[in-house]
Amino acid sequence: MLYIIILAIVIVVLLTRHYFLKKEIRHAARQLHDLNYDVTAKKINLGYFDEDIEELAMEINKQIDLTKEAQAEKRSSEIELKQAISYISHDIRTPLTSILGYIHFLESDETTPEVKKEYTGIIKSSARRLKVLLEDFFELSIIEQEDYPVKLGKVDLNSLTLEVLLGFYEEFNQRDLKPAIDIPDRECTITTDPSAARRVIENLIVNAVMHSTGSVSIKLKQTDHSVILIISNSVNQISEQDFNHLFDRFYKADHTRTGSGTGLGLPIAKSLMGKMNGSLTAELMKKQIVLTCEWRY
């Protein structure tokens, strides 16, 4: 008789536990269904009778957070892509419109040889600008691939920076810029990709020369843990919004500007620094844009 009573109690306990487990599973399923179909934005409640179900609910909530983060990143990427397409469409359309317009003038019998020569020069200039834009766009798309090859080698940033600077002598001279150069005499050797490092330095100097309002500074220093290159240039004014978009692809503070810049120089430099396990950051200090590259040992 006692055995039957004990068995009955065990069965009642098991059935009760089974009932509550089924109830909690249905409750969690309803919450997940409402969340999936946007009935609610609440995550699954964590106050459960069974510890295992509570732990399962916690893991589901973590997955919900990860899904929301992925969706937010996707939306951000889609917005960035639309903006990039808008910017590059504008930059491609401008030189193409110029080329087609001047070709129309060249076809006119009333155009004199002298004017035709002038128009041909303008067409060549627009075509070169279009070529640079497409090359930069292609280069950035290659760099941002996960399997982009980095060929490591010993690089003396001291010599490389001076070599690149000499190549910009004419650009500095034409813009009447006298850069303040602070580069130590001793070697600053790191292990990195020589070609990528050169491209980064070139892009930063091009950016400084193009946008400087009177001063450019190039400083190289070595610490116990890294080699740091700092390139800065003066600016009259720049909004916080424009500064925050400094490394965005194709972004230009003045979208009507028709200069030779493609809006890709700094994004390319930042991507290359990432591939080299380095960093490129920007600061706005007293009407100076300060770009800092750091290669760690």
VMD Tcl script that draws the C-alpha trace (Angstrom):
set ca {
  {0.00 0.00 0.00}
  {2.82 2.37 0.94}
  {4.51 1.59 -2.35}
  {1.37 2.56 -4.27}
  {1.08 5.85 -2.34}
  {4.74 6.72 -3.04}
  {4.32 5.84 -6.70}
  {1.20 7.98 -6.89}
  {3.04 10.92 -5.31}
  {5.94 10.53 -7.76}
  {3.53 10.42 -10.70}
  {1.71 13.52 -9.45}
  {5.02 15.37 -9.04}
  {6.20 14.35 -12.50}
  {2.87 15.28 -14.10}
  {2.89 18.63 -12.29}
  {6.46 19.31 -13.42}
  {5.57 18.23 -16.96}
  {2.55 20.57 -16.90}
  {4.63 23.56 -15.78}
  {7.39 22.76 -18.27}
  {4.88 22.59 -21.13}
  {3.30 25.82 -19.92}
  {6.64 27.64 -19.79}
  {7.66 26.32 -23.22}
  {4.34 27.53 -24.69}
  {4.79 30.88 -22.97}
  {8.33 31.27 -24.37}
  {7.15 30.17 -27.81}
  {4.37 32.79 -27.79}
  {6.82 35.53 -26.81}
  {9.24 34.48 -29.54}
  {6.39 34.35 -32.08}
  {5.25 37.89 -31.13}
  {8.82 39.13 -31.42}
  {9.38 37.48 -34.82}
  {6.17 38.96 -36.23}
  {6.79 42.45 -34.76}
  {3.85 42.23 -32.37}
  {6.24 43.29 -29.63}
  {9.86 44.35 -29.29}
  {10.28 42.74 -25.86}
  {12.68 39.89 -25.40}
  {11.75 36.65 -23.64}
  {11.05 36.87 -19.89}
  {13.62 35.20 -17.67}
  {11.50 34.30 -14.61}
  {10.98 30.58 -15.19}
  {10.17 27.63 -12.92}
  {12.85 25.47 -14.56}
  {16.49 26.60 -14.51}
  {17.31 24.91 -17.82}
  {14.47 26.72 -19.59}
  {15.60 29.98 -17.99}
  {19.13 29.38 -19.31}
  {17.68 28.60 -22.75}
  {15.71 31.87 -22.62}
  {18.91 33.77 -21.77}
  {20.70 32.26 -24.77}
  {17.74 33.08 -27.03}
  {17.84 36.68 -25.78}
  {21.57 36.85 -26.56}
  {20.82 35.62 -30.09}
  {18.07 38.25 -30.39}
  {20.61 40.94 -29.46}
  {23.09 39.62 -32.02}
  {20.38 39.55 -34.69}
  {19.39 43.15 -33.93}
  {23.03 44.24 -34.12}
  {23.45 42.45 -37.46}
  {20.27 44.09 -38.79}
  {21.48 47.52 -37.64}
  {24.85 46.95 -39.33}
  {23.07 45.82 -42.49}
  {20.91 48.95 -42.52}
  {23.98 51.09 -41.93}
  {25.84 49.34 -44.76}
  {22.88 49.79 -47.10}
  {22.70 53.51 -46.29}
  {26.46 53.84 -46.78}
  {26.24 51.99 -50.10}
  {23.42 54.24 -51.33}
  {25.42 57.32 -50.33}
  {28.54 55.93 -52.03}
  {26.58 55.25 -55.23}
  {25.16 58.78 -55.07}
  {28.60 60.31 -54.60}
  {30.35 58.26 -57.29}
  {27.45 58.86 -59.71}
  {27.93 62.58 -59.24}
  {31.70 62.36 -59.65}
  {31.44 60.22 -62.80}
  {28.65 62.28 -64.32}
  {30.52 65.59 -63.93}
  {33.58 64.78 -66.10}
  {31.46 62.77 -68.55}
  {29.13 65.74 -69.03}
  {32.15 67.98 -69.57}
  {33.70 65.57 -72.10}
  {30.49 65.18 -74.10}
  {29.84 68.92 -74.05}
  {33.25 69.87 -75.37}
  {33.17 67.08 -77.99}
  {29.96 68.70 -79.26}
  {31.82 72.03 -79.58}
  {34.73 70.33 -81.38}
  {32.33 68.96 -83.98}
  {31.17 72.47 -84.86}
  {32.64 73.93 -88.06}
  {32.64 77.36 -86.42}
  {35.17 76.37 -83.78}
  {38.62 77.78 -84.54}
  {41.79 75.62 -84.31}
  {42.94 77.57 -81.27}
  {39.66 76.97 -79.44}
  {39.69 73.31 -80.50}
  {43.13 72.95 -78.95}
  {41.86 74.49 -75.70}
  {38.78 72.24 -75.66}
  {40.92 69.16 -76.35}
  {43.00 70.02 -73.28}
  {39.86 70.29 -71.15}
  {38.62 66.92 -72.47}
  {41.96 65.30 -71.62}
  {41.85 66.78 -68.11}
  {38.32 65.49 -67.53}
  {39.25 62.06 -68.89}
  {42.26 61.88 -66.56}
  {40.07 62.79 -63.60}
  {37.60 60.07 -64.54}
  {40.47 57.57 -64.89}
  {41.79 58.41 -61.41}
  {38.32 58.05 -59.90}
  {37.74 54.61 -61.43}
  {41.25 53.43 -60.49}
  {40.78 54.55 -56.87}
  {37.36 52.91 -56.70}
  {38.81 49.65 -58.05}
  {41.78 49.82 -55.68}
  {39.54 50.33 -52.64}
  {37.31 47.40 -53.63}
  {40.41 45.19 -53.85}
  {41.87 46.39 -50.54}
  {38.64 45.74 -48.63}
  {38.58 42.08 -49.64}
  {39.39 39.73 -46.77}
  {42.13 37.93 -48.71}
  {43.95 41.13 -49.74}
  {47.65 40.15 -49.86}
  {50.04 41.93 -47.50}
  {53.71 41.44 -48.37}
  {55.75 42.10 -45.26}
  {59.27 43.46 -45.35}
  {61.66 45.72 -43.48}
  {60.78 49.38 -44.08}
  {62.69 52.44 -42.90}
  {59.84 54.96 -42.53}
  {62.37 57.74 -42.12}
  {63.79 57.26 -45.64}
  {60.42 56.35 -47.16}
  {58.70 59.48 -45.84}
  {61.50 61.75 -47.10}
  {61.45 60.01 -50.48}
  {57.69 60.53 -50.82}
  {58.00 64.17 -49.73}
  {60.60 64.86 -52.44}
  {58.11 63.59 -55.00}
  {55.67 66.31 -53.91}
  {58.17 69.17 -54.19}
  {56.44 70.67 -57.23}
  {52.95 70.43 -55.66}
  {54.17 72.24 -52.53}
  {55.88 74.86 -54.68}
  {52.84 75.49 -56.89}
  {50.63 76.07 -53.85}
  {53.27 78.17 -52.12}
  {53.37 75.77 -49.18}
  {56.44 75.33 -47.01}
  {55.85 72.18 -44.96}
  {57.20 71.98 -41.44}
  {59.14 68.71 -41.44}
  {60.26 66.99 -38.24}
  {61.86 63.65 -39.10}
  {64.64 62.14 -36.95}
  {68.00 61.33 -38.49}
  {68.07 57.78 -37.14}
  {66.30 54.93 -38.88}
  {62.70 54.14 -37.89}
  {62.47 50.57 -39.11}
  {59.31 48.49 -38.93}
  {58.04 45.28 -40.53}
  {55.19 46.10 -42.86}
  {54.14 46.17 -46.53}
  {56.47 48.70 -48.27}
  {54.07 49.39 -51.15}
  {51.07 49.85 -48.84}
  {53.05 52.12 -46.49}
  {54.13 54.29 -49.43}
  {50.52 54.54 -50.67}
  {49.32 55.60 -47.21}
  {51.93 58.36 -46.92}
  {51.21 59.58 -50.46}
  {47.47 59.74 -49.84}
  {47.88 61.64 -46.58}
  {50.22 64.18 -48.16}
  {47.90 64.62 -51.16}
  {45.03 65.26 -48.77}
  {47.06 67.78 -46.76}
  {48.25 69.65 -49.87}
  {44.79 69.76 -51.48}
  {42.95 71.02 -48.41}
  {45.53 73.14 -46.62}
  {44.74 76.81 -46.13}
  {48.37 77.74 -45.61}
  {50.30 75.26 -43.49}
  {51.28 71.61 -43.61}
  {53.21 69.70 -40.97}
  {54.87 66.27 -41.25}
  {56.27 64.66 -38.12}
  {57.73 61.20 -37.61}
  {58.55 59.84 -34.17}
  {59.53 56.52 -32.63}
  {58.35 55.17 -29.28}
  {59.14 51.99 -27.40}
  {56.17 50.24 -29.00}
  {55.56 51.90 -32.36}
  {56.49 54.35 -35.11}
  {54.06 57.25 -35.50}
  {53.60 59.50 -38.52}
  {51.60 62.70 -37.96}
  {50.51 64.80 -40.95}
  {48.44 67.90 -40.31}
  {47.12 70.81 -42.35}
  {45.31 74.02 -41.55}
  {41.63 74.51 -42.42}
  {39.51 77.65 -42.29}
  {36.44 75.85 -41.04}
  {34.99 72.37 -41.05}
  {31.72 71.24 -39.51}
  {31.58 68.43 -36.98}
  {29.46 66.43 -39.42}
  {32.01 66.76 -42.22}
  {34.85 65.89 -39.86}
  {33.04 62.77 -38.63}
  {32.72 61.59 -42.25}
  {36.42 62.12 -42.99}
  {37.08 58.44 -43.70}
  {33.78 57.71 -45.47}
  {34.04 56.61 -49.09}
  {33.33 59.36 -51.63}
  {32.25 61.81 -48.92}
  {33.03 65.43 -49.70}
  {32.26 68.43 -47.56}
  {31.29 70.29 -50.73}
  {29.46 67.90 -53.04}
  {29.45 70.48 -55.84}
  {33.25 70.67 -55.88}
  {34.75 69.71 -59.23}
  {38.40 69.42 -58.24}
  {40.64 66.44 -58.85}
  {39.90 64.73 -55.53}
  {37.91 61.52 -55.59}
  {36.96 61.32 -51.92}
  {38.74 57.94 -51.73}
  {42.27 58.86 -50.64}
  {41.67 58.72 -46.88}
  {39.40 55.63 -46.97}
  {42.10 53.82 -48.98}
  {44.76 54.88 -46.47}
  {42.66 53.75 -43.50}
  {41.89 50.38 -45.12}
  {45.58 49.81 -45.89}
  {46.58 50.67 -42.33}
  {44.06 48.12 -41.09}
  {45.54 45.48 -43.39}
  {48.97 46.25 -41.96}
  {47.63 45.91 -38.38}
  {48.20 49.61 -37.91}
  {45.83 52.47 -37.24}
  {44.87 55.79 -38.82}
  {42.99 58.32 -36.72}
  {41.97 61.95 -37.10}
  {41.66 64.87 -34.70}
  {40.50 68.44 -35.14}
  {42.72 70.74 -33.08}
  {42.63 74.54 -33.34}
  {41.71 74.69 -37.05}
  {44.16 71.89 -37.81}
  {43.20 68.46 -39.14}
  {45.70 66.06 -37.60}
  {46.01 62.59 -39.16}
  {47.98 60.05 -37.13}
  {49.34 56.75 -38.50}
  {50.74 54.25 -36.03}
  {52.64 51.08 -36.89}
  {53.16 48.88 -33.84}
  {56.15 46.56 -33.45}
}
mol new
graphics top color blue
foreach p $ca { graphics top sphere $p radius 0.5 }
foreach p [lrange $ca 0 end-1] q [lrange $ca 1 end] { graphics top cylinder $p $q radius 0.2 }
display resetview
